[in-house]
Amino acid sequence: MLNIILFGPPGAGKGTQSQKLVEHYQLEHISTGDLLRSEMAAGTALGKQAQDYMQKGALVPDAVVIGMIESKLKAQTHAKGIIFDGFPRTLAQAQALDELLQAHGQKIACLLSLEVEEGELTKRILERGKTSGRIDDQNEELVKRRVQVYRNETEIVATHYEKQGKLERINGIGEIEEITQKLKTAIDKAAAKS
């Protein structure tokens, strides 16, 4: 299986790029953001708990997210591979994902980190907020806080996979198709090593 992490701060283009990669490589797509939003839309206890954290611009606790990912993984047993979008977000989640995959005889092939500077991220998210309907995309201070949380708490995940020789940094500024091609090149390289 080809398991890939698409990584980067909010607004880096993970959602846009993951759709293209899922289609090209026929991978399953696991987005914690989508999982959390579906729980919130359904009004579940987990969704309400997640909403409280998200409205403050904070990360949802690891145990909650890991439990959701594990049940989603169990449902994807016949997949060619998985692209993880927005997960793992903490070192503990990365370690838990590695252990979970190892228990199933799998591993992460690569972590693709979309690199975008903060001013561009803020601009993109606020623009997305005009059409997404997401409250957390419409408040500039909250957007900046989300990016800062990423810098402080999430970037360490890239270091974790860099130590394993699995990190590929990709410039996330430019034409969408150009960025997609850079990602495909990195994936093909990682797949050849696996």
ROVEXPA-883641 format. One record per residue (C-alpha): residue number from 1; z negated, y, x negated. Coordinates in steps of 0.2 Angstrom, whole numbers, plus 5000, padded with zeros to 4 digits. Layout:
BEGIN
+-----+------+------+------+
|   i |    w |    v |    u |
+-----+------+------+------+
| NUM |    Z |    Y |    X |
...
+-----+------+------+------+
***
This chain:
BEGIN
+-----+------+------+------+
|   i |    w |    v |    u |
+-----+------+------+------+
|   1 | 5000 | 5000 | 5000 |
|   2 | 5004 | 5018 | 4995 |
|   3 | 4988 | 5028 | 4998 |
|   4 | 4989 | 5047 | 4994 |
|   5 | 4978 | 5061 | 4996 |
|   6 | 4986 | 5078 | 5001 |
|   7 | 4974 | 5091 | 4995 |
|   8 | 4972 | 5109 | 4994 |
|   9 | 4962 | 5124 | 5003 |
|  10 | 4964 | 5129 | 5021 |
|  11 | 4982 | 5136 | 5023 |
|  12 | 4990 | 5128 | 5008 |
|  13 | 5002 | 5119 | 5019 |
|  14 | 4995 | 5101 | 5020 |
|  15 | 4999 | 5099 | 5038 |
|  16 | 5017 | 5105 | 5036 |
|  17 | 5020 | 5094 | 5020 |
|  18 | 5011 | 5079 | 5027 |
|  19 | 5023 | 5078 | 5042 |
|  20 | 5038 | 5077 | 5030 |
|  21 | 5030 | 5064 | 5018 |
|  22 | 5024 | 5053 | 5033 |
|  23 | 5042 | 5053 | 5039 |
|  24 | 5050 | 5050 | 5022 |
|  25 | 5038 | 5036 | 5016 |
|  26 | 5034 | 5029 | 5033 |
|  27 | 5015 | 5031 | 5030 |
|  28 | 5001 | 5033 | 5042 |
|  29 | 4993 | 5050 | 5043 |
|  30 | 4975 | 5052 | 5044 |
|  31 | 4969 | 5070 | 5046 |
|  32 | 4951 | 5073 | 5048 |
|  33 | 4954 | 5090 | 5056 |
|  34 | 4965 | 5081 | 5070 |
|  35 | 4951 | 5068 | 5072 |
|  36 | 4938 | 5081 | 5074 |
|  37 | 4948 | 5092 | 5086 |
|  38 | 4952 | 5077 | 5097 |
|  39 | 4933 | 5073 | 5097 |
|  40 | 4929 | 5091 | 5102 |
|  41 | 4943 | 5091 | 5115 |
|  42 | 4936 | 5075 | 5123 |
|  43 | 4919 | 5084 | 5123 |
|  44 | 4910 | 5069 | 5114 |
|  45 | 4893 | 5071 | 5106 |
|  46 | 4901 | 5069 | 5089 |
|  47 | 4914 | 5083 | 5094 |
|  48 | 4900 | 5095 | 5099 |
|  49 | 4891 | 5092 | 5083 |
|  50 | 4907 | 5095 | 5073 |
|  51 | 4911 | 5110 | 5083 |
|  52 | 4894 | 5118 | 5078 |
|  53 | 4898 | 5116 | 5060 |
|  54 | 4916 | 5121 | 5061 |
|  55 | 4912 | 5137 | 5070 |
|  56 | 4901 | 5142 | 5056 |
|  57 | 4914 | 5138 | 5043 |
|  58 | 4904 | 5124 | 5036 |
|  59 | 4909 | 5106 | 5032 |
|  60 | 4905 | 5092 | 5045 |
|  61 | 4892 | 5080 | 5037 |
|  62 | 4899 | 5066 | 5026 |
|  63 | 4891 | 5052 | 5036 |
|  64 | 4900 | 5058 | 5052 |
|  65 | 4917 | 5060 | 5044 |
|  66 | 4916 | 5044 | 5034 |
|  67 | 4912 | 5034 | 5050 |
|  68 | 4927 | 5041 | 5058 |
|  69 | 4939 | 5037 | 5043 |
|  70 | 4932 | 5019 | 5042 |
|  71 | 4936 | 5015 | 5060 |
|  72 | 4953 | 5023 | 5058 |
|  73 | 4957 | 5013 | 5042 |
|  74 | 4953 | 4997 | 5051 |
|  75 | 4966 | 5001 | 5064 |
|  76 | 4979 | 5004 | 5051 |
|  77 | 4980 | 4986 | 5044 |
|  78 | 4999 | 4984 | 5044 |
|  79 | 5003 | 5002 | 5037 |
|  80 | 5014 | 5004 | 5022 |
|  81 | 5001 | 5016 | 5016 |
|  82 | 4991 | 5031 | 5021 |
|  83 | 4992 | 5049 | 5018 |
|  84 | 4974 | 5057 | 5019 |
|  85 | 4975 | 5075 | 5025 |
|  86 | 4959 | 5085 | 5023 |
|  87 | 4949 | 5070 | 5017 |
|  88 | 4940 | 5068 | 5006 |
|  89 | 4931 | 5085 | 5005 |
|  90 | 4916 | 5081 | 4995 |
|  91 | 4913 | 5070 | 4980 |
|  92 | 4902 | 5058 | 4990 |
|  93 | 4917 | 5056 | 5002 |
|  94 | 4929 | 5053 | 4988 |
|  95 | 4917 | 5039 | 4981 |
|  96 | 4915 | 5032 | 4998 |
|  97 | 4934 | 5031 | 5001 |
|  98 | 4936 | 5023 | 4984 |
|  99 | 4923 | 5010 | 4989 |
| 100 | 4930 | 5007 | 5006 |
| 101 | 4948 | 5005 | 4999 |
| 102 | 4942 | 4994 | 4985 |
| 103 | 4933 | 4982 | 4998 |
| 104 | 4951 | 4980 | 5006 |
| 105 | 4960 | 4977 | 4989 |
| 106 | 4967 | 4995 | 4989 |
| 107 | 4966 | 5011 | 4980 |
| 108 | 4972 | 5029 | 4979 |
| 109 | 4989 | 5031 | 4971 |
| 110 | 4987 | 5049 | 4968 |
| 111 | 4979 | 5066 | 4974 |
| 112 | 4992 | 5079 | 4976 |
| 113 | 4984 | 5096 | 4975 |
| 114 | 4993 | 5111 | 4983 |
| 115 | 4989 | 5126 | 4973 |
| 116 | 4990 | 5143 | 4982 |
| 117 | 4981 | 5159 | 4978 |
| 118 | 4968 | 5166 | 4990 |
| 119 | 4977 | 5181 | 4997 |
| 120 | 4991 | 5171 | 5002 |
| 121 | 4980 | 5158 | 5010 |
| 122 | 4971 | 5171 | 5021 |
| 123 | 4988 | 5178 | 5026 |
| 124 | 4995 | 5161 | 5031 |
| 125 | 4979 | 5156 | 5041 |
| 126 | 4978 | 5173 | 5050 |
| 127 | 4997 | 5171 | 5054 |
| 128 | 4994 | 5153 | 5060 |
| 129 | 4979 | 5159 | 5071 |
| 130 | 4991 | 5170 | 5082 |
| 131 | 4999 | 5154 | 5088 |
| 132 | 4987 | 5139 | 5085 |
| 133 | 4974 | 5145 | 5097 |
| 134 | 4961 | 5140 | 5084 |
| 135 | 4946 | 5152 | 5084 |
| 136 | 4943 | 5148 | 5066 |
| 137 | 4960 | 5154 | 5061 |
| 138 | 4958 | 5171 | 5069 |
| 139 | 4943 | 5179 | 5060 |
| 140 | 4947 | 5185 | 5043 |
| 141 | 4929 | 5184 | 5037 |
| 142 | 4928 | 5166 | 5043 |
| 143 | 4944 | 5162 | 5035 |
| 144 | 4938 | 5169 | 5018 |
| 145 | 4922 | 5159 | 5020 |
| 146 | 4931 | 5143 | 5023 |
| 147 | 4942 | 5146 | 5007 |
| 148 | 4925 | 5149 | 4998 |
| 149 | 4917 | 5133 | 5004 |
| 150 | 4933 | 5124 | 4998 |
| 151 | 4931 | 5132 | 4981 |
| 152 | 4913 | 5128 | 4980 |
| 153 | 4911 | 5111 | 4988 |
| 154 | 4928 | 5103 | 4989 |
| 155 | 4938 | 5107 | 4973 |
| 156 | 4926 | 5094 | 4963 |
| 157 | 4936 | 5080 | 4972 |
| 158 | 4951 | 5085 | 4962 |
| 159 | 4941 | 5083 | 4946 |
| 160 | 4935 | 5066 | 4952 |
| 161 | 4953 | 5059 | 4953 |
| 162 | 4959 | 5069 | 4938 |
| 163 | 4946 | 5058 | 4928 |
| 164 | 4955 | 5043 | 4935 |
| 165 | 4972 | 5050 | 4930 |
| 166 | 4978 | 5052 | 4948 |
| 167 | 4978 | 5071 | 4950 |
| 168 | 4995 | 5080 | 4952 |
| 169 | 4995 | 5099 | 4954 |
| 170 | 5009 | 5106 | 4964 |
| 171 | 5013 | 5125 | 4966 |
| 172 | 5011 | 5127 | 4985 |
| 173 | 5021 | 5144 | 4986 |
| 174 | 5039 | 5144 | 4989 |
| 175 | 5052 | 5136 | 5001 |
| 176 | 5045 | 5122 | 5011 |
| 177 | 5059 | 5110 | 5006 |
| 178 | 5057 | 5114 | 4987 |
| 179 | 5038 | 5110 | 4989 |
| 180 | 5042 | 5094 | 4998 |
| 181 | 5054 | 5089 | 4984 |
| 182 | 5040 | 5092 | 4971 |
| 183 | 5028 | 5081 | 4981 |
| 184 | 5041 | 5067 | 4983 |
| 185 | 5044 | 5067 | 4964 |
| 186 | 5025 | 5066 | 4961 |
| 187 | 5023 | 5052 | 4974 |
| 188 | 5037 | 5042 | 4966 |
| 189 | 5030 | 5043 | 4949 |
| 190 | 5013 | 5038 | 4956 |
| 191 | 5021 | 5023 | 4965 |
| 192 | 5030 | 5017 | 4950 |
| 193 | 5013 | 5016 | 4941 |
| 194 | 5004 | 5007 | 4955 |
+-----+------+------+------+
***
